[in-house]
Amino acid sequence: MLQMERFYAQRVKDMRGSDIRDAFKLTEEPGIISFAGGFPAQEAFPIDLFQEIFQRLFQEDYAGLQYGPTEGLEALRRELAAQLTAEGAPCSAESIIITNGSQQALDLICKVLLDPGDYVLVEQPSYVGALNAIGNYQGKKIGIPIDECGLRLDVMANRLKEMASRGQHPKFIYTIPNFQNPTGVTLSLERRRGLLELAKQYDFLIIEDNPYGELSFGQEPVPHIKTMDNEGRVIYLGSFSKILSPGVRVGWLAAHEALVRKITVAKQGTDLCSTTLGMKIVLEALHSGKLRAHIESLRIMYRRRRDLMLRALSAYMPEGVTWTRPEGGFFIWLTLPSYIDTKAMLPFAITEQKVAYVSGTGFHVDGTGQNTIRLAFSQAAEGDIEEGIRRLSRVIRERIEVAM
Ligand SMILES: Cc1ncc(COP(=O)(O)O)c(C=O)c1O
């Protein structure tokens, strides 16, 4: 058999599969209560709406079966431009490109913006898919810590100053300002403004990734960073994965028109066009007038799951464990005493207590975060949440008692 490694490009030598995907395999055993998978709840997919759409889809034309324009269907781009404009960030269809999920937008942005060795600032912890996309183009990731109000701009300002003194300039920062994956934290309005100021001062771009923004549990939405941007410095990413279905693979990006044109050229070499069928389905969903009500029902459902998890955490977790209180989205982030290694603890949690989670290490770019855990409440059955947290607390309690 050929040794394939010697044929690999230099840039893929360090590519690794995600710990998270590996962890999912373990959680499929019967009897396990899993808080690992951060997918949307399958039972919440709007099946009736999809059946209606499928019936309508081919009544007038078969364009959904054809190739489409690389930048996406014009009608959908116009809808999205109008939506973003209504949210306070005026933009035209020419500044929108539809992608196969926002994951592809991340890949294309890195493809177009990054040379090997370019610096990229990321929240620490951050979404693994984005960290991988940056890594695939050999970007150097610099982690900026976050607290309950999001990015620590004080730390970031010091870091930028230090970097500038060494002649290092980041190309962009990647941020998930609403209900962040993995922590559930939201970036405050004040810090959004401060972040844009720093970006202007040190001349870098901002990637604002917002797949969870519509899944708010009641608070007034904080304005997008994009609404404060009058020079095209912010690249805004949206997605229909969490509010409709990830299977349709429709995400989108709004950016400076020149950048959109360049990304369109890059996309031609990647896949010619996004899934036309997916775009048609999304358009029909938007035109049905039923998407708003569906999103409202998702908010209620996810909020109930969040409440159950927060209540169980308060009831069962031992002293020394802290967690975030997300105002939307899918995730709660746990911080355990520093001596607990959550990656090493996972096999015990699964085999002894039949509960699964994702260790926080993989969300960190500097190997830290050993004592952290991401819990997803999005897919958990309501009846399992309390019992799952009780089980997890037992595993953690045992470790705390041994260390005492
Ligand atoms: C923060 C974040 N960005 C992007 C994505 C990718 O989403 P999609 O490609 O399905 O739009 C995810 C998926 O979980 C995510 O959590």
The ligand as an SDF file (V2000), in Angstrom:
LIG
                    3D

 16 16  0  0  0  0  0  0  0  0999 V2000
  -20.7790   29.6440   15.6530 C   0  0  0  0  0  0  0  0  0  0  0  0
  -21.0900   28.8040   14.4630 C   0  0  0  0  0  0  0  0  0  0  0  0
  -20.8020   29.2840   13.2510 N   0  0  0  0  0  0  0  0  0  0  0  0
  -21.0680   28.5670   12.1450 C   0  0  0  0  0  0  0  0  0  0  0  0
  -21.6350   27.3180   12.2220 C   0  0  0  0  0  0  0  0  0  0  0  0
  -21.8860   26.5610   10.9490 C   0  0  0  0  0  0  0  0  0  0  0  0
  -23.2100   26.5240   10.6460 O   0  0  0  0  0  0  0  0  0  0  0  0
  -23.7950   26.2150    9.1870 P   0  0  0  0  0  0  0  0  0  0  0  0
  -22.6350   25.9250    8.2870 O   0  0  0  0  0  0  0  0  0  0  0  0
  -24.6770   25.0450    9.3470 O   0  0  0  0  0  0  0  0  0  0  0  0
  -24.5150   27.4530    8.7840 O   0  0  0  0  0  0  0  0  0  0  0  0
  -21.9510   26.7710   13.4710 C   0  0  0  0  0  0  0  0  0  0  0  0
  -22.5310   25.4250   13.5820 C   0  0  0  0  0  0  0  0  0  0  0  0
  -22.7160   24.8690   14.6120 O   0  0  0  0  0  0  0  0  0  0  0  0
  -21.6750   27.5510   14.6310 C   0  0  0  0  0  0  0  0  0  0  0  0
  -21.9470   27.0990   15.8610 O   0  0  0  0  0  0  0  0  0  0  0  0
  1  2  1  0
  2  3  1  0
  2 15  2  0
  3  4  2  0
  4  5  1  0
  5  6  1  0
  5 12  2  0
  6  7  1  0
  7  8  1  0
  8  9  2  0
  8 10  1  0
  8 11  1  0
 12 13  1  0
 12 15  1  0
 13 14  2  0
 15 16  1  0
M  END
$$$$
